[in-house]
Every structure is written in structure tokens, then in C-alpha cells.
Amino acid sequence: MYYLMIVVFVIGYALIALEHSIRIDKAASALLTGVIVWSLFVFGAEDILHINYEWTLNKLMNSTDVVFAQFMEYVQLNQSEIVKGNETVDEIANHFVVHELRHHIIEIAEILFFLLGAMTIVELIDAHDGFSVVTDRIKTNNKVKLLCILSILTFFFSAALDNLTTSIVMSALLKKLIGDKNDLWTFAGIIIIAANAGGAWSPIGDVTTIMLWIGGNITAGNIVVSIFIPSVLAMIIPLIIMSFRLKGNVTRPEGILADEERSTTEGERKLVFALGVSSLLFVPIFKTVTHMPPFMGIMFGLGFMWLLTELLHRKKSPKAKSKLSVGRVLAKIDMPSVLFFLGILLAVAALSSAGHLNELAKYLEVKMGNIYAINVIIGMLSAIVDNVPLVAGAMGMYEIGPEVAGVSYPVDHEFWEFLAYCAGTGGSALIIGSAAGVAVMGILKIDFMWYLKRISLLALAGYFAGAAFYIFEKTML
């Protein structure tokens, strides 16, 4: 079952990649993959956990065999309840798998609630024509100039906010600025690269960088100084290459309303845009002050915007008010994309709990040994599986008192700095390799294979350029 889990994951990944060719929605493939992989974990728990269902509890506790470490930790922590319930070894194993699933579903739910909250705020701004505050001021239609402006905005906005929320906001802006689908997707591809690059050098810009920062592996000032230039290269190299390919002007989307035809006043548009963006920017501040997960900050922002718009339109007719309400906005949220996110994160979580990713980490340490090579490979792998468990595995291996790698690295060591860069930017190589990519894929309906053919090599060029600069700086200068 251990290897069958990998086979099912690969098949599911292939179905997602070939979504448009086989005409099966990626959400269906992702959900089935996630559920089947976890089911295989349940059915194969005896072999995967290296236990025997015929053992007694006493035999399990005193076994000299190589029992799955996380399982033994679970048994020891819950020994009193297990003894009281007179549970058999197979029941304990089943409960362990369910415990792991529930542990992961909490983390996944936090991401999904954050995604839903951010998408709703963005859609609420859009319903009020709030993005016209920005789009009306972007006068250029030249493709190269427009791409440069949007990429640089994304890069710094991602560092101040985070790459997921930034990609959602920029996707909404792109729909207002570009009418042609091919141009829209091309710009979106570079935006994904810029969002991930911008998030890598900021302690609050990417979930993996946040993990390293909160875990005490890096400090905020050091990561900014060390990773900024590699991150700039990861963004600027694809941008330069693409600027030679783009010619002419973009076609603005049809149906843009004149000011007098809009359902909101200029004051309302500016107010909703300013407070909506401020609500998004408030999330990292909320997290820092309260130490609660980011989804709580985004829910606070959504609640605030909901109350604001209710008060703002309370005197309008029910028909006019309904068009601008959160209830109407929620109907526009792309739920298949949210469910796709759920499925793919469930599948990766199963591989993490069953030990596949930990085995991969051990293999890299044994075969590679070099910290730069290990991190470059981790970055490449983050385009295939979620970078969160990969970074979590690396943190577990190399933190103080490691049991796997046999070495530990202090705060702000080159390993942690380079891990932040590689895990943050490597996911751009595939559109489902990062939260930003998944969000943009769902919002703009970008085809996996199209991204692979048109954007992946650009992302890799930037990734390796930034990596090469960092390695050269640390080893040669």
C-alpha cells in the first residue's frame, strides 16, 4: 500500500495536468486522489507503520522492531485512554490515521478559510468597481510597460501581504486590464512568478518563510538582506525574457462602464477599495499582535467589510443593494477551485503522514549531503508537492537535536536562508506548485499544459539564476 499511495498520487497528478485534454474537472481528480490515498493509508496501516495486528499492547510498547516513530509517539501520549478503552493494535492504528487526518485538516481548513475570505473581499471590491481606482490610472496599453508595472507591484505587494492574497488581487486587476485570453494567461504566468519571488524574501510573504521565521530558524532582518537579490533575479529574468517576446498593445476588455453608468459613486468606489485593501494588509498585523492564524485576520477583515457595505447601502432600494451585497458576491466565488485545493492538499498530507516525504528528506541527505544541492532539489520538488511538508521535514531534520541528519544548523544559517528562497520560488515551475499558482489557475481558468509549455521554463530560468547568485555569493565572495 505504501508504494500504491505514490502510484495513485502520480495518476491523480497526471489527470489534473491533462484536465483540458480528458475534459474532466481538476477538482474531481484532486478530491478522488486525496480520499483514495488516505484510504490506502488506512488499509495498509499495518505495513506502513511497521506493526503487527496480532501484537498485544504490551508487545507494541516493548517492541524492538522499527515501529513508525510518529505512531509510537501517538501511542505513548494516549496510553491511558488506549488501556482504558482496551483497544487492539489495529484499532489503535486506525485511530492514529484518523488523528493524522484531523491534524492536517485543521491546517488545510485554515488555508481554505483564508482563501475564501480573501476571494470574497476581492470580489466585493470588484462588485463596487473598486479596482477602477487603479485601472483608470494605468493609461499604458503597451504590453511590455504594463507587464513591468504589474510585476513590480506584485513583487513588493507580495512581500508586504503574502503571495496567495496578492495573486488573488492581481488576478482581479488583470481581468479588468486585458481582454485577450492568451495575453491574460501570459501576464498571469509572470504574476505568479513575481508573487512567489516577492514572498520568498519577506518573513510574512510566504507560508514556508513564516514557518521558518516563527520556528526561530531565521530572523526578519537577515532574511530580507540575504534573499532579496536572489528573489529579484527570480522575478526579473523571466520578465526580461518575456519582454522580448511581447509585441504591441493589450486589448482592454469590452463592456467597461462609463462613470455615470456605474452602480456606485466615485466616493463609494474609493472607500471600498481603500478599506478592502487595508483589510488585506491588516492580516499580518493582526497575526503579529494576536498570534492567531492568518485566517482569523482575514475573517475579521471580511466581517468588517460586510458591516461597512451593509451600512453604506442601507438606504438604497433592495434591488440596488442586493447587487452590492456580500451574499451576491459569495455566489461568484469559484468553489470548484477551493475543492481542488482541498483535494491536492489532502493527497500531499497523506504522503507526509505515511512517511513518504520524510523518507525523501533522508534520501536527499544521504545521497546529496551538500546543503545547496539539497535545497535546490527541495525547491524543484515543491513544484510537485506542497512546499509546507517539505520545509517541515527539513526543519525536523536539521533543527537542534536532530535524529535523522546528524547535524543541526543555527539561526540564520545558510541552509535556512537558501531553503526559504528555494521553497518559496521553486513552486513557480508548475502552476499547481504554489498556493499563488493554484489560486490564479482557478480564477482565470489557466490550463496546466499551457502553463507548462509557456511559463515553466521562464520560471526555472529565474529560479536557477537566483540560486546561482546566492551560491556564488556564499562560496566565492
N, C-alpha and C positions, 0 to 999 in steps of 0.2 A: 504493500500500500504506500510505503514511503516514496518509492520511485513513481508509482502510478499518480501520486499527487502532482509530481513535476510534469508528467505527461499531460494530465488534464489541464494544468495551468498553461502549458505551451499551446495546446489545442485551442483553449479559450482565447489566448492572446492572438492566435492566428485568425480566429473568427472575428475578433474585434478589428484587426488590421484590414481584413477583407470585407468589412461591412458593406461597402457600396457594390462590390462585385457579387457577393452572395445575396444581397438585399435582405439582410437580417439586422435589425437594430442592434447596435453595440451594447445597449443596456441589457437586452435579453441574454446575450452571450456572457456578459460580465456577471450578471446575477446567477446564472446557472453555474458558471465556473466557481464563483465564491461558495455557493452552497454545496456543490459536489466535492470540492477539495476539503471542506470541513467534514463532510460526511465520511470521506475516505479516512480522514484522521480518526474519527470515532471508530470505524470498523477495523482499522489497522492499529489501534492504540497499543495492543499487546506487543507487537513487534517494534513499533516506533518508539515506545517508551522503554523497551528492553526489560519487560517484566513477564511473569508467568501467572496467568489467571488462577492456577491451581495453588499458588502460594497462600499461606495464611498471612495475617497482618504482621505477626511476629517475624515470619520468614522475610517478608518485604522489608521491614525496618532493619533487619540484621543481615541483609543480603550483601555478599561480597561481589556480586556481579555488577557490571557497569549499567546502573539504572539511570534513566534520563534525569539530569540534575534538577531541572525545574519541577519535575514530578515529585522527587524526593523532598524538595523544599516545601511543596504544597502539602504532602503527607505529614511532615513534621509540624507545620504550622496549624494543621487541622486535626491533629492526632486525637484530641479529646472528643471531638464531635464524631470522628470515624469510629472510635471504640464504643461510644455511647449508642451509635446507630447500628453497630455490629455489621458494618459494611464489608462486602467481599472485595477482593482486589479488582475485579472487573468493574464493580460499581464505583470504586474509588477512581479508576482510570477514566470512566465516563464522566464523573463529576469534575475531574481535572480538565478534560477537554472543554466542557461547558463553562467552567470557570475561566479558562483562557479566552474562549469566545466572548464571554461577557466583559472581560477585561479590555479586549480590543474594541468591542462595540461601543464602549464608553468613549474611547479616543476617536473612533470613526464618527460617532454621533456629534462630537464637538466640532469636527471638521464640517460635517454636513449642515449643522445648525448655523455655523459661521457662514458657509456658502449661501444658504437660504437667506440669511439676514442681509448679507452684502448685496446679493442679487436683487432683493426686494427694495432696498434703499436706492440702488442704481435705477431700477425700473420706475420707482416713484419720482426720482429726479427727471427721468425721461418723459414720464406722463405729464409733467409740468413744463416740458420743453426747456428744462433747466440747462441741458448741455448746449443750448444755443448761446448761452453766455460765453462759452469757449469757441464753439464752431463759427459763430458770427465774427469772431475776431481773427480767425485763421483765414486770411484772404488768399493765400497762395494755393494754386491748384497744381503747381509743378510737383511731380511725383517725388523727385529726389529731395527737394526742400521740405516737403510735407513729411516724408519718411524720417528725415533727420530731426525735425521738430518733435514729432511724436515719440521717436525712440529715446531722445534725450529726456523728455518729460517722463516717460515711463521708467527710465533708469533711476532717476532721482526720486520720483514719486514712490517707487517700489521700496527704496531704502527707508523712506520716511514712514511708509504704511506697511505693506507686505506685498509679495509678488502675486498672491492669489487675488486680493481685493483690487490691486492695481490693474491686473489683466481684465477683470470684470468691468471696471470703469472705462478702460481704454477700448474694450470691445464695443461698448455703447457709443463711444465717440466715433469709432471707425464707421459704424453703421450710418452715422449722420454725415460723414465726410466723403464716403466713397460709395459709388453706385455699382460699379462693375465687380462681379463676383471674384474674378481672378485677381484683380488688384486688391480687393478687400482681403482675400486669403493671404496674398503675398505680404501685405502690410501687417496682418495679424501674426504671421510667422516670425517676423522681425520683432514684433512687440513681445512675443513670448520669450524670445532670446533676451531682449532688453530687460524684461521684468525679472527673469531669473538671475541675470547678471547683477542687476541693481540690488536684489535681495541678498546676494551672497556676501557682500562686504559690510552689511549693516547687521548689528546684533538683533534687530527686530524685523529684518526684511524677509527671512525665510524660516520655515518651521525648524529645519535642521540647525541653522545658526542659533535660533532661540534655544534649542536643546543644549547646544554646546555652551552657550552663554549662561543659562540658568544652572547647568551642571557644573559650572566653575572651571571648565576646560579652557575658556578664552575670556578675555576682558574686552569691554566695548571699544575702548580707545585703540588697543593693539590690533584688533581685527580690522578696523577701518583703515589704519595705516598700512597694514601688511597686505590686504587683499584688494584694496581699491584699484590699483593699476591693472592687476590681472583681470579684474571684473570689467574694467573699461575696455580692455582688449577683447574680452569675450563678447562684448556688445559691438565695438567699433569695427572689428574685422568683418563680420557678416554685413554690417551696414555699408562699409566701403565697397565690398564686392557687389552687393545688390544695387548700389548707386550706379554702377557701370551698366547694369542690365536694364534699369528702368529708363524709359524714354517718354517724353510728352507730359501731358497733364492728366489728372484724375477726372473722372466724370462724377459730378455730385449727384446724389440720389434724387429721384424725382419726387414730387409731392411735398416739398418743403413749404410750409405755410408762411404767408406774409404775416407781419407783426399783428395787423388788425384782424387776421383770421384765426389767431391762436386763442385757445380757451382760457389762457392765463394772462395776467398783466405782466409787464416787464418787472415790476417790483416783486410779484409773486415768484417769477422765474429765478430772479437773482437771490431771493430769500431761501427758496427751497434748495437751489444749487449750493449756496454757501453753507447752509446748515447741514445739508446732506453730506457734503464732502468733509465738513468739520466732524460729523458723527463718525465717519470712517477713520479720520485722523485721530480721533479721541480714543480709539480702541487700544493702541499700545500704551497710552497714558493711563487708561482705566486698569489695564493689566499690571502696570508697574505699581500703581497706588494700592490696588486691592489684592494683587497676587492671585486673582481668579483667572480662569481660562479666557482666551480671546473671544469665544462665542458669547460670553456674558456681556462683554463690552459692545459687541455688535447687536445683541438683543436690546441693550439699553438704548443704543442709537436708533434702532428700528422703532422701539416704543416711543421715543422722543419725537421722531419724525411723524409717526402715526398720529400722536396727540396734536402736533403742530398743524398738520394738514387738516385734521378734523376741525380745529378752531379756525383755521384760515378760511375754510369754505362753509362754515356752519350756516351762513345766511343765504347761500346760493340755493337754487332750486334742486330738488332731489336728482333730476336728470344730469344737471351740470356737475353736481357734487359727486355723483357715482363714478363719473369718468376719471376723477382725480383721487379716488379713494384707494386705500391700501387693499381693500377687498378686491377691487377690479385689477389692481396691479398683481396680486398674488396669482390670479388666473393666467398671467403671462409668463410666470416662472416655468422654465424648462425642466419639468420633473424627470423626464427620461434621462437627462444628463446627471441629475442628482442620484438617481438609482444606478446609473452606470458607475458613478464614483463609489457608491456603496459596494457594488459587486466587486470591483477591482481591488478595493482596499480590503475587503473580506478575504479575497483569494491570497493576497500578499500576507495578510495577518496569519493565515493558516500555515503558510510556509515558514513564517517566523516562529510560531509556537511549536511546530513539529521539528524544529531544529535545522531546517534546510539552510537558512541564512547564516546561522552560527557555524555550521559546517563549512560554508563558503568562506567565512571570515578566517577560520582555521587554515583552510587550504591556501588562501592567499598569503597568510603569514609564513606558512611552511615553504611554499614554492617561490614566493617573491622576496620576502624579507625586507626589501627596500621600501621605506615609507612613502617615497614619491610614487613608485610604481603601484603600490597598494592603493593609494588614494586615487590615482588616475583610473585604475580599474573599477574602484568603487563608484567613481563618477560615471563611468560608462554603464555600469550595472544599474545605476539609478534611473537610467532611461528606460529600463525594462521592468524593474520592480520599484516599489516605493522607496524613496531615499531615507525615510524615517527609520524603519527597522535596520537598514544598512548602517546608518550612523549610530543607532542604539547598540548594535552589535559591536561596532568599533569602539564605542565608549566603554562597553563592558569588558572588552579585551585589554584595553590599554590604560584604563584608569588605575589608580593606586591599589595595589594588592591584586594584580591580575592572576588568574588561574589558567588562562589559555595561552597567551602570547609569551608570558615570562618576563615581560618588560612593562614599564609604565612611563608615561610622559607627563611632565609638569605643566602647570598652567601656561598658556601661550606658547607651547612648544610648536615647532614647525609642523608636526603631524596634525595637530588640531587646526591650525590655520589653513593648511592645504586641504584638509578634509572639508572644512567649511566651503572653500572655493569649489572643489570638485563635486561634492554632493549637491551644492546649490545650482551649478551651471550645467553639469553633465546631463541632467534630465531634459534639456532643450533638444537633445539629439532626436528624440521621438516625441510626438505630440502628446502621448499619454504618459510621458516620463516625468511630468511635474504637475502639481496642482494647477498652476497657471495654464499649462497646455490643455489639461482636461477641461477647465472652465471655458477657455476660448473655443475649444473644439465643440462643446455643447452649444454655446451661444451663437456661433457663426456657422455651425454645421460643416466644419472643415473635414475633408476626407483624410483618413490616416495615410493612405498610399500617396496622395497628393503631397502631403507634408514631407513624407519620406523622400520623395523624388526632388522636391523643390527647395526644401529648407534644411533638411538634416545635415547635409554636407557643409552648409554655411555655419550651422551651429557647432559642428565638430571643428571647423577651422578656427572659430573664435575660442572654443574650449581649449584646444591644444596650444593656441597662441598664448593665452593667459597662463596655462600650466607651464609652458616652456619658460616664460618670463619669470615666474615665481621660482622655478628650479634653478635657473641661471643666477638669479639674484641671491639665492641662499647658498649656492655651491661655488659660485665663481667670484662674487663680489665681496 
